Amino acid sequence: MTRAELTDAIRLRLGVSDSDSRMTTFIHSQLNTEYLRLAAEEALLEKTATLTTVAGNNVVDLPDDWQRTLQIIQGGVPLRPVTALEYADIDGAGSPRRVYFPQSPERILIAPAPSVSEAQGLTIIYVARPPALDADSDTPSALPVEYHDILVELVLIRAFLAEEDATLSQAAQINAQGLIDRLRAHTRMSGGEGVGKMVLPPVAARYGRAWS
């Protein structure tokens, strides 16, 4: 589904017209917010990149589209993630094995500091932030097309709350969670796990309730 199609589906459920520019702006904003959250929480887009290390410098910048680190490797050996307290102790005393501390979404600190500069000093496997839905023709490509309607339900949770309709907001939340559970089952089976297991329909459908 394109952003335009997702927006129309949300408008239909809310009962608002396409002339309501204020609601359209709200929907577009929430679509991007929920898409990026879902990408981070469900690891929808995994990537590999190299990180530059600088001699004598503990700071290493992360990729611009970084959301979550899965693993950092140097010379085939994974670096061990540590807490701020562990990092402070190791940085002062030295360590036979390099470790890293996730200082912020933009950078990590490594210890011990590298002795030489390397343009490809580290390899990171990470969950990446997908491109935002900025145009009506854009699609949430990190999300399997069969599950694009998750975004509809997630946005409706917020939209119904904004309209002070807690009942419909809760219904959208039930539908969203049911679809997310199915997405997780799909992801497991796509990776070779759980073959032959039945994937249940959304919670609302299992109880024979139709939400409008």
N, C-alpha and C positions, 0 to 999 in steps of 0.2 A: 504494500500500500504506500502511496505517496503521502507527503505531508498534507496535500489538499484532500485526499481521500480520508485520511485519519481525522482531519478537522471536520469534514462533513459528517462522518460517523458520530463524532462527539456532539456536534450541533443537533443532529437528529435526536439523540437520546436526551439532550437538554431541552429540546423544543425551542431553540433560538434560531433566528434567521441569519443568513450570511451578511446581512446589512449591519449587524451588531458588531461594529469594529472593535469595541472595547472587549467583548467576549472573545473575538477572534485573536486579539493580541494576547489575552490571557491563555487561550488554548495553545497557541504557538509556543509561548514561554514554558508552559507546563509540559508540553510534548518533549521539548529538549531536556528539561530537568529530569523527567522520568526516564527518558531514553539513556541519558548518561549515567544515572543511578543504576539502572538495570544492567547496563554494560559493565559497570564496576562490580556490582554484587554477584552477577552470574558469570563473570569472566567471559563475556561474549566475544571479545577480540583479543587474542594473544599474539604478541609479536616478540621478535628478538632484535636486539640492537647492540652495538659496541659503544663502550664508554671510554672517554679519554682520561688518562691519569697523568698528573704533572708531578715531576720530581719534587719531593719535600712538601707536597701539598696533600692534606687529608681530605679535601673537598672534591667530590665528583658530581658533576651535573647529570641529572636524569633526562630522558627524552621529554620533549614538550608535551607529548600525548600520554604520558605516564599516568596510570590510575592506581596500580597495585603491583608490587614486586612479587614474582613467583620464585625466582632464583637469580643469583649473581655468581658468575663463574670466572676464575682466572686460571689459565693453563689447564683446563679440565677439572679443576678442583673447586667445589662450591665454597663461597664465603659464608661464614656463619653470622646470622643476624644477632645483635646484642642490644641490651637496654642501654640507656644513657649512663647509668652507674657503671655497668660492665665496661662500656667504651672508655669512660674516664680512667678506670684502673688499667686497662690494657694499653691505652694510648701513652700512659706514663711509664709503664713497665716493659712494654714490648711484648710481642706474641709470636710464637713460631708459625702460627697460621693466621692469615689475614681475616679480619672481621669487618663488618660494616654496621653502622647505626643510621637508621632512616631519620635524618634530621628534619626534613620537610618534604612536601610534594615536589620540590624542585631539585633536591640534592640529598646525597648521602655523605657520611663521613667514614673513611676507612682507616684502619690501623693494622699494622704499622704503615706510615706514609711510604709511598713508592720512592725508590732511589733513582729511578730514571723516568723520563716522560715517554708515554706510549699513546699514540692516537687510538689504538684499539687495545687498551690495557685490560679492560674487563668486558665480559659479555653478560647482558641482562636479558632474562626472559620475563616478560611482564604483561599485565593486562593493560591494553591501550584504550584511550578515549577515542571513540569513533567520531567522524565528522558530524557537526551539528546539522540539524534540519533547517537550513536557512531559506530554502526556496520551496515553492509548492510542489515542484517536481522531484524533490529529494526524497529518498527512501531510507528507512532505518536498516541499512544493509548488514549491520553486524548481528541483527536479529533474524532468525529464519523466517521466511515470508509467512509460513503457517502460523506464526505467533505474533504477527504485527499487532493484532487486536489486543494484546496485553496492554499496549500503550493507551489504547482507548479507555480501558477500564481503570488504569492507574490515574489518568487525567480526570476521569469522571469522579473519582474519590474526592479530589480537591474541588472540582467544579460544583458538585452537589453540596459539599460543605459550605462553599462560598454562597450558595443559594439557600443555606440553612435547612437543607433536607438531609437529616442524619440517616433516615431509613434507606434512601436510595444510595447514599454514600456508602453505607455498610454493605448493601447489595453489590455495589461495584467492587468493593474490597474483597468480598467472597469470590466473585467471578475472577478477579485479578489473581488471587492466590491459587485458585484452581488451575488457571492457565499457566502460572509460573511453575506449579508442581508438574504439569504435563511437559513443560519445556525442559525441566530438569531430567525427567524420565527420558525424553527424546535425546538429550545430550548424552546421558549414560549409554543408551543403546547405540547411538552413533559412534561412540568410542569403543564399542565391542562388549559392553556390559549389559546384563539383564535381557539378553535376547530371549524372546518367547514370553516375556512377562506382559500382562495386560496393562495398558495405560488407561486409567480411569478418566471419565469426562470431568468437566469442572464441577465443583461442589454444588452450585446452583442447579445444574442439569441433573445431577444424581438424585436430588431430592424433588425433582419434578417442578421446580419453581421457575417461572419465566419473569425475568426482571425487565422493566421498561424504563 
